[in-house]
Amino acid sequence: MTLKAKTLSGLTWSLIDAVASQGITFIVGLVLARLLSPEEFGLIGMVAIFIALSASFINSGFSNALIRKKNCTEEDYSTVFYFNLIAGLLLFFTLFFSAGSIATFFREPQLKEIVRVLSLLLIIESLTIIQLTILTKRIDFKLQTKISIVAALGSGVVALILAFNNFGVWSLVAQKLLYQTINSALLWRWNRWRPRAKFSRASFRELFGFGGKIMVSGLIDTIWRNIYTLIIGKFFSARELGYFSRADNFKQLPANNLNSIISRVTYPVLASLQDDKEQLKRSYRLLIRATMFLTFTLILGMGAVAEPMVETLIGHRWAAVIPLLQLLVFQGMMYPLHALNLNMLQVQGRSDLFLKLEIIKKILAVPTVIIGIIWGIKAMIIGMIINEQIAYFLNSFYSGKFIGYSYLQQIRDILPSFLLALAMALVVYLIGHFSPLSHPANLAIGLFVGALFIFTFCETTQFRDYIYLKELALEKFKPLLKP
């Protein structure tokens, strides 16, 4: 299979994963939001930073190092597997015995048992990383997608049964734990890779030389992506954290899913082109333009229908989510672009620069935390939006230098897509704002008008990024359309 065919296959299966697996999880989340309270979602949000931080340390950047390395040996995979397992066990026990202190910090006694149970995720994560890394390196997302769909269905059904039987926050705990358990078990069953009884110090030093800096960068980034959750949970309440978490979950549906699709597929693809600068630049530029056309359209469209969407899907008691979501879409729309630029730094082997940039960006973000404590959540989100723009400038400035694709060139390439999506969002928002119809009707009309606006404009003008994506889709699915 050619590289282009592999890339198309990877993107296709990643998209199926996002639509099916993440779609199932999202729908289950909507039902749970009607059955559970904002406080219960807030409790899970309080634990999130500790689990995410520990998971970053377990990986330690080794996954990226293995994907980037051209010829990985069984010794490499086994060495990283044993390191991950030891790290997972150590961090499990650390969180288990720190659970009481975490509960005291947030003034939420229930957190003690929740943290202890959810810390099992770290052991499961450590057993899963190499299996996923091997599949990603092969650009094999078909198997990953099948497994994640099964895991989403299984964990979702159990969570709903528990919620209907008044298990409260433990429904959410069970969903997270069962999803990872099913995912890991099926990866081990169907991928068939097994570690060898050998740990290589030479392999560890080589991979950690690159991955160690990625690990520190990941830890810093994880802390700052979750610091806002920590601040809200500490200085406000579980209810307000529940509102923020739900708004963030809505935003993540287009932003983080596209980020995940693009990042995990394009990193191994770009890494395979690292010695061909001209082809690397062409591929990189096409990816950025196509990715941001999709991102701007989906996430600004979501912001435009935020009110009827929230009211229809999870009910009026979550109405406080609406203004938070309308702000968060402007913060989240740059996520996939960050991923692509940071992938380029890793492809070039500049994990040292990757780390330096993370430190600089997080120092510049400190005022946002202070703003949140003093002036509240909305002011904090506005600060987050400003920080995202600064972070994008830094990422694109340095990554672009390696292949001659500057920050200004990137802006020129993505600006038409942004303006088109913004115009669509304004039309949809104004129609919904002045409409006397019900929220479900306004949501349906908004989605239809938004899609029609984009389709009509792009077909009429032959909008370049739309045409590129259309041709890719036709190339992929043309065999299926033949009689």
C-alpha positions as CSV (number, residue, x, y, z in Angstrom):
1,M,0.0,0.0,0.0
2,T,1.4,3.5,-1.0
3,L,1.9,6.2,1.6
4,K,-1.1,8.2,0.2
5,A,-3.3,5.1,0.4
6,K,-2.2,4.5,4.0
7,T,-2.8,8.1,4.9
8,L,-6.3,8.0,3.4
9,S,-7.1,4.7,5.1
10,G,-5.8,6.1,8.4
11,L,-7.9,9.3,8.1
12,T,-10.9,7.4,7.1
13,W,-10.8,5.0,10.0
14,S,-9.9,7.8,12.4
15,L,-13.0,9.7,11.2
16,I,-15.1,6.6,11.7
17,D,-13.7,6.3,15.2
18,A,-14.5,9.9,16.0
19,V,-18.1,9.6,14.6
20,A,-18.9,6.2,15.9
21,S,-16.9,5.7,19.1
22,Q,-16.8,9.3,20.3
23,G,-20.3,9.7,19.0
24,I,-21.5,6.9,21.2
25,T,-19.6,8.3,24.2
26,F,-21.1,11.8,23.5
27,I,-24.7,10.5,23.3
28,V,-24.3,8.5,26.5
29,G,-22.9,11.6,28.1
30,L,-26.0,13.6,27.0
31,V,-28.3,10.9,28.6
32,L,-26.2,10.9,31.8
33,A,-26.4,14.7,31.9
34,R,-30.1,14.4,32.2
35,L,-29.9,11.7,34.9
36,L,-27.1,13.1,37.0
37,S,-26.3,16.5,38.5
38,P,-23.7,19.1,37.5
39,E,-22.1,18.5,40.9
40,E,-21.5,14.8,40.0
41,F,-19.8,15.7,36.8
42,G,-17.8,18.3,38.7
43,L,-16.4,15.6,41.0
44,I,-15.0,13.6,38.1
45,G,-13.5,16.9,36.7
46,M,-11.7,17.3,40.0
47,V,-9.9,14.0,39.6
48,A,-9.1,14.5,35.9
49,I,-5.9,16.6,36.4
50,F,-4.3,13.9,38.6
51,I,-5.2,11.1,36.2
52,A,-4.1,13.0,33.1
53,L,-0.8,14.1,34.7
54,S,0.1,10.6,35.8
55,A,-0.8,9.2,32.4
56,S,1.6,11.7,30.8
57,F,4.4,10.5,33.0
58,I,3.7,6.9,32.2
59,N,4.0,7.5,28.5
60,S,7.2,9.6,29.0
61,G,7.3,10.5,25.3
62,F,8.4,7.0,24.4
63,S,5.4,6.5,22.1
64,N,6.4,9.5,20.0
65,A,10.0,8.4,20.0
66,L,9.1,4.9,18.8
67,I,6.9,6.2,16.0
68,R,9.6,8.6,14.9
69,K,12.3,5.9,14.9
70,K,12.6,4.3,11.5
71,N,13.6,0.8,12.5
72,C,12.3,-0.2,15.9
73,T,13.3,-3.6,17.3
74,E,11.5,-5.9,19.6
75,E,14.0,-4.9,22.2
76,D,12.9,-1.3,21.9
77,Y,9.2,-2.2,22.3
78,S,9.8,-4.5,25.3
79,T,12.1,-2.0,27.1
80,V,9.4,0.8,26.9
81,F,6.7,-1.6,27.9
82,Y,8.4,-2.6,31.1
83,F,9.2,1.1,31.9
84,N,5.6,2.0,31.4
85,L,4.3,-0.8,33.6
86,I,6.7,0.1,36.5
87,A,5.7,3.8,36.2
88,G,2.0,2.8,36.1
89,L,2.3,0.7,39.3
90,L,4.2,3.4,41.1
91,L,1.8,6.2,40.2
92,F,-1.2,4.0,41.1
93,F,0.1,3.5,44.6
94,T,1.0,7.2,44.8
95,L,-2.5,8.3,43.9
96,F,-4.1,5.6,46.0
97,F,-2.4,6.8,49.2
98,S,-2.8,10.5,48.3
99,A,-6.6,10.2,47.8
100,G,-7.4,11.5,51.3
101,S,-5.3,14.6,50.7
102,I,-6.9,15.3,47.4
103,A,-10.4,15.0,49.0
104,T,-9.3,17.5,51.7
105,F,-7.9,19.9,49.2
106,F,-11.2,20.2,47.3
107,R,-13.3,19.8,50.5
108,E,-15.2,16.9,48.9
109,P,-15.0,13.7,51.1
110,Q,-16.5,11.5,48.2
111,L,-13.3,12.1,46.2
112,K,-11.2,9.8,48.4
113,E,-12.9,6.6,47.1
114,I,-13.3,8.0,43.6
115,V,-9.6,8.7,43.3
116,R,-8.7,5.3,44.6
117,V,-10.9,3.5,42.1
118,L,-10.0,5.7,39.1
119,S,-6.3,5.3,39.8
120,L,-6.6,1.8,38.4
121,L,-6.7,3.5,35.0
122,L,-3.0,4.1,35.3
123,I,-2.2,0.4,35.4
124,I,-4.5,-0.3,32.5
125,E,-2.9,2.6,30.6
126,S,0.6,1.3,31.1
127,L,-0.4,-2.0,29.7
128,T,-2.0,-0.5,26.6
129,I,0.5,2.2,25.3
130,I,2.8,-0.1,23.3
131,Q,-0.1,-1.9,21.6
132,L,-1.4,1.4,20.4
133,T,2.0,2.6,19.4
134,I,2.7,-0.4,17.2
135,L,-0.7,0.0,15.4
136,T,-0.1,3.8,15.0
137,K,3.3,3.3,13.6
138,R,1.8,0.9,11.0
139,I,-0.9,3.6,10.3
140,D,-3.4,0.9,11.2
141,F,-6.4,2.6,12.6
142,K,-8.9,0.1,11.5
143,L,-8.4,-2.2,14.4
144,Q,-8.1,0.7,16.9
145,T,-11.5,2.0,15.6
146,K,-13.3,-1.4,16.0
147,I,-12.0,-1.8,19.5
148,S,-12.9,1.7,20.6
149,I,-16.4,1.3,19.3
150,V,-16.9,-2.0,21.3
151,A,-15.4,-0.3,24.4
152,A,-17.6,2.8,24.0
153,L,-20.8,0.7,23.6
154,G,-20.0,-1.7,26.5
155,S,-19.0,1.0,29.0
156,G,-21.8,3.3,27.9
157,V,-24.5,0.7,28.4
158,V,-23.2,-0.2,31.9
159,A,-23.0,3.5,32.9
160,L,-26.6,4.1,31.8
161,I,-27.8,1.1,33.7
162,L,-26.0,2.3,36.8
163,A,-27.3,5.8,36.4
164,F,-30.9,4.6,36.0
165,N,-30.5,2.7,39.2
166,N,-29.3,5.8,41.2
167,F,-25.6,5.0,41.5
168,G,-24.9,8.7,40.8
169,V,-21.2,9.7,40.3
170,W,-20.2,6.0,40.3
171,S,-21.9,5.6,36.9
172,L,-19.3,8.0,35.5
173,V,-16.5,6.2,37.3
174,A,-17.6,2.8,35.9
175,Q,-17.8,4.2,32.4
176,K,-14.2,5.5,32.4
177,L,-12.8,2.4,34.0
178,L,-14.7,-0.1,31.9
179,Y,-13.9,1.7,28.6
180,Q,-10.2,1.5,29.3
181,T,-10.4,-2.1,30.5
182,I,-12.3,-3.3,27.4
183,N,-10.0,-1.3,25.1
184,S,-6.9,-2.8,26.6
185,A,-8.2,-6.4,26.7
186,L,-9.2,-6.3,23.1
187,L,-5.9,-4.8,22.0
188,W,-4.0,-7.6,23.7
189,R,-6.4,-10.1,22.2
190,W,-6.4,-8.9,18.6
191,N,-3.0,-7.2,18.1
192,R,-1.0,-10.2,19.3
193,W,2.2,-8.4,20.2
194,R,3.9,-9.7,23.4
195,P,6.9,-8.3,25.2
196,R,10.1,-10.2,25.4
197,A,11.9,-10.8,28.7
198,K,14.5,-8.2,28.1
199,F,15.2,-4.6,29.1
200,S,17.9,-2.8,27.1
201,R,19.6,0.2,28.8
202,A,21.0,1.3,25.5
203,S,17.5,1.3,23.9
204,F,16.2,3.2,26.9
205,R,18.8,5.9,26.7
206,E,18.4,6.3,23.0
207,L,14.6,6.7,23.1
208,F,14.6,8.7,26.3
209,G,17.0,11.2,24.7
210,F,14.2,12.3,22.4
211,G,11.2,11.2,24.5
212,G,12.3,12.6,27.8
213,K,11.9,16.2,26.6
214,I,8.5,15.3,25.1
215,M,7.5,13.8,28.5
216,V,8.4,17.0,30.3
217,S,6.6,19.1,27.7
218,G,3.6,16.8,28.0
219,L,3.6,17.1,31.8
220,I,3.7,20.9,31.6
221,D,1.0,21.0,28.9
222,T,-1.2,18.5,30.9
223,I,-0.9,20.6,34.0
224,W,-1.9,23.8,32.2
225,R,-4.7,22.2,30.2
226,N,-6.2,21.0,33.6
227,I,-5.1,23.9,35.8
228,Y,-8.4,25.7,35.0
229,T,-10.3,22.7,36.3
230,L,-8.2,22.8,39.4
231,I,-8.8,26.5,40.0
232,I,-12.6,26.2,39.4
233,G,-12.8,23.2,41.7
234,K,-10.8,24.8,44.5
235,F,-12.1,28.4,44.4
236,F,-15.6,28.0,43.1
237,S,-17.8,24.8,43.5
238,A,-18.4,21.4,42.1
239,R,-21.6,22.7,40.4
240,E,-19.7,25.5,38.5
241,L,-17.0,23.0,37.6
242,G,-19.7,20.7,36.3
243,Y,-20.9,23.5,34.0
244,F,-17.4,24.3,32.8
245,S,-16.7,20.6,32.2
246,R,-19.9,20.1,30.2
247,A,-19.1,23.2,28.1
248,D,-15.6,21.9,27.5
249,N,-16.9,18.5,26.5
250,F,-19.2,20.0,23.9
251,K,-16.2,22.1,22.6
252,Q,-14.0,19.0,22.5
253,L,-16.4,17.1,20.2
254,P,-15.2,18.9,17.1
255,A,-11.9,20.4,18.3
256,N,-10.3,17.6,20.2
257,N,-11.7,14.9,17.9
258,L,-10.3,16.6,14.8
259,N,-7.1,17.1,16.8
260,S,-6.9,13.4,17.6
261,I,-7.7,12.3,14.1
262,I,-5.2,14.7,12.4
263,S,-2.4,14.3,15.0
264,R,-2.3,10.6,15.3
265,V,-2.5,9.9,11.6
266,T,-0.2,12.8,10.3
267,Y,2.6,12.3,12.8
268,P,3.7,8.9,11.5
269,V,3.0,10.0,7.9
270,L,5.1,13.2,8.3
271,A,7.8,11.3,10.1
272,S,8.1,9.0,7.1
273,L,8.7,12.1,4.9
274,Q,11.3,13.7,7.2
275,D,14.1,13.3,4.7
276,D,12.2,14.8,1.7
277,K,11.8,18.5,2.6
278,E,9.9,19.5,-0.5
279,Q,7.3,16.8,-0.2
280,L,7.1,17.3,3.5
281,K,6.2,21.0,3.0
282,R,3.6,20.3,0.3
283,S,1.9,17.6,2.5
284,Y,2.1,19.8,5.6
285,R,0.5,22.8,3.8
286,L,-2.3,20.7,2.4
287,L,-3.0,19.2,5.8
288,I,-3.1,22.6,7.6
289,R,-5.5,24.1,5.0
290,A,-7.9,21.1,4.9
291,T,-7.8,20.6,8.7
292,M,-8.6,24.2,9.5
293,F,-11.4,24.4,7.0
294,L,-13.1,21.5,8.8
295,T,-12.3,22.9,12.3
296,F,-13.5,26.4,11.7
297,T,-16.7,25.2,10.1
298,L,-17.6,22.7,12.8
299,I,-16.6,24.6,15.9
300,L,-17.9,28.0,14.9
301,G,-21.1,26.4,13.8
302,M,-21.4,24.8,17.2
303,G,-21.0,28.2,18.8
304,A,-23.7,29.6,16.7
305,V,-26.3,26.9,17.8
306,A,-25.0,26.7,21.4
307,E,-28.3,27.8,22.9
308,P,-30.8,25.5,21.1
309,M,-28.3,22.6,21.3
310,V,-27.8,22.8,25.0
311,E,-31.5,23.4,25.8
312,T,-32.5,20.5,23.5
313,L,-29.9,17.9,24.4
314,I,-29.4,18.3,28.1
315,G,-32.1,20.5,29.3
316,H,-32.6,24.0,30.9
317,R,-30.9,23.2,34.2
318,W,-27.6,23.2,32.2
319,A,-28.4,26.7,30.7
320,A,-25.3,28.1,32.4
321,V,-23.2,26.1,30.0
322,I,-24.3,28.2,27.0
323,P,-22.2,31.4,27.5
324,L,-19.2,29.3,28.5
325,L,-19.4,27.2,25.4
326,Q,-19.9,30.3,23.1
327,L,-16.5,31.6,24.5
328,L,-14.7,28.2,24.5
329,V,-15.3,27.6,20.8
330,F,-12.9,30.5,20.1
331,Q,-10.3,29.0,22.4
332,G,-10.6,25.5,21.0
333,M,-10.6,26.2,17.3
334,M,-6.8,26.4,17.2
335,Y,-6.2,22.9,18.8
336,P,-5.7,21.0,15.5
337,L,-3.3,23.7,14.2
338,H,-1.3,23.4,17.4
339,A,-1.1,19.7,17.0
340,L,0.2,19.9,13.4
341,N,2.9,22.5,14.3
342,L,4.1,20.6,17.3
343,N,4.1,17.4,15.2
344,M,6.5,19.2,12.8
345,L,8.9,20.0,15.6
346,Q,8.9,16.3,16.6
347,V,9.4,15.2,13.0
348,Q,12.5,17.4,12.9
349,G,13.8,15.8,16.0
350,R,13.6,19.1,18.0
351,S,12.2,17.8,21.2
352,D,14.5,20.3,23.0
353,L,12.8,23.3,21.2
354,F,9.4,21.6,21.9
355,L,10.2,21.7,25.6
356,K,11.4,25.3,25.6
357,L,8.3,26.5,23.8
358,E,6.1,24.7,26.3
359,I,7.8,26.4,29.2
360,I,7.6,29.8,27.6
361,K,3.9,29.4,26.7
362,K,3.0,28.3,30.2
363,I,4.8,31.2,31.9
364,L,2.9,33.6,29.6
365,A,-0.3,31.9,30.7
366,V,0.1,32.5,34.4
367,P,-1.9,35.8,34.4
368,T,-4.9,33.8,33.1
369,V,-5.0,31.8,36.2
370,I,-4.9,34.9,38.4
371,I,-7.6,36.5,36.3
372,G,-9.8,33.4,36.9
373,I,-9.4,33.5,40.6
374,I,-10.1,37.3,40.9
375,W,-12.7,37.9,38.1
376,G,-14.3,34.6,37.5
377,I,-14.7,31.8,34.9
378,K,-15.8,33.9,31.9
379,A,-12.8,36.3,32.3
380,M,-10.5,33.3,32.6
381,I,-11.8,31.9,29.3
382,I,-11.2,35.2,27.6
383,G,-7.6,35.0,28.9
384,M,-7.4,31.4,27.5
385,I,-8.4,32.7,24.1
386,I,-5.6,35.3,24.1
387,N,-3.1,32.6,25.3
388,E,-4.1,30.3,22.4
389,Q,-3.2,33.0,19.8
390,I,0.1,33.7,21.5
391,A,0.9,29.9,21.7
392,Y,0.0,29.4,18.0
393,F,2.3,32.2,17.0
394,L,5.2,30.7,18.9
395,N,4.5,27.1,17.6
396,S,4.1,28.1,14.0
397,F,7.0,30.5,13.9
398,Y,9.6,27.9,15.0
399,S,8.1,24.9,13.2
400,G,7.7,26.8,10.0
401,K,11.4,27.8,10.0
402,F,12.4,24.2,9.3
403,I,10.5,23.8,6.1
404,G,10.1,27.5,4.9
405,Y,6.4,27.8,5.8
406,S,6.2,30.9,8.0
407,Y,3.5,32.1,10.5
408,L,2.2,34.7,8.0
409,Q,2.0,32.1,5.2
410,Q,0.0,29.9,7.5
411,I,-2.4,32.7,8.3
412,R,-2.9,33.6,4.7
413,D,-3.7,30.0,3.9
414,I,-6.3,29.5,6.7
415,L,-7.8,33.0,6.7
416,P,-10.3,32.4,3.9
417,S,-11.7,29.3,5.7
418,F,-12.0,31.3,9.0
419,L,-13.9,34.2,7.3
420,L,-16.2,31.7,5.5
421,A,-17.0,29.8,8.7
422,L,-17.5,33.1,10.7
423,A,-19.9,34.4,8.1
424,M,-21.9,31.1,8.2
425,A,-21.9,31.2,12.0
426,L,-23.2,34.8,12.1
427,V,-26.1,33.9,9.7
428,V,-27.0,30.8,11.7
429,Y,-26.8,32.7,15.1
430,L,-29.0,35.6,13.9
431,I,-31.6,33.2,12.5
432,G,-31.8,31.4,15.8
433,H,-31.7,34.5,17.9
434,F,-34.7,36.1,16.2
435,S,-36.7,32.9,15.6
436,P,-39.9,32.4,17.6
437,L,-39.7,28.7,17.2
438,S,-38.8,26.0,19.8
439,H,-35.2,25.1,20.7
440,P,-35.4,21.7,18.8
441,A,-36.7,23.5,15.7
442,N,-34.1,26.2,15.9
443,L,-31.4,23.6,16.3
444,A,-32.6,21.7,13.2
445,I,-32.9,24.9,11.2
446,G,-29.5,26.1,12.3
447,L,-27.8,22.9,11.3
448,F,-29.5,22.8,7.9
449,V,-28.8,26.5,7.1
450,G,-25.2,26.2,8.1
451,A,-24.6,23.1,6.0
452,L,-26.5,24.7,3.0
453,F,-24.5,27.9,3.4
454,I,-21.1,26.2,3.3
455,F,-22.1,23.7,0.5
456,T,-23.6,26.4,-1.8
457,F,-20.7,28.8,-1.3
458,C,-18.0,26.2,-1.8
459,E,-19.6,24.6,-4.8
460,T,-20.3,28.0,-6.4
461,T,-16.8,29.4,-5.9
462,Q,-14.9,26.0,-6.1
463,F,-13.4,26.8,-2.7
464,R,-9.9,25.2,-2.8
465,D,-9.9,23.5,0.6
466,Y,-13.4,22.1,0.2
467,I,-12.5,20.8,-3.3
468,Y,-9.4,19.1,-1.9
469,L,-11.4,17.3,0.8
470,K,-14.2,16.4,-1.7
471,E,-11.6,14.9,-4.1
472,L,-10.1,12.9,-1.3
473,A,-13.5,11.6,-0.2
474,L,-14.4,10.6,-3.8
475,E,-11.1,8.9,-4.3
476,K,-11.6,6.9,-1.1
477,F,-15.3,5.9,-1.6
478,K,-15.5,5.7,-5.4
479,P,-15.0,1.9,-5.4
480,L,-18.0,1.6,-3.0
481,L,-20.2,3.6,-5.3
482,K,-19.7,1.4,-8.4
483,P,-22.5,-1.0,-9.2
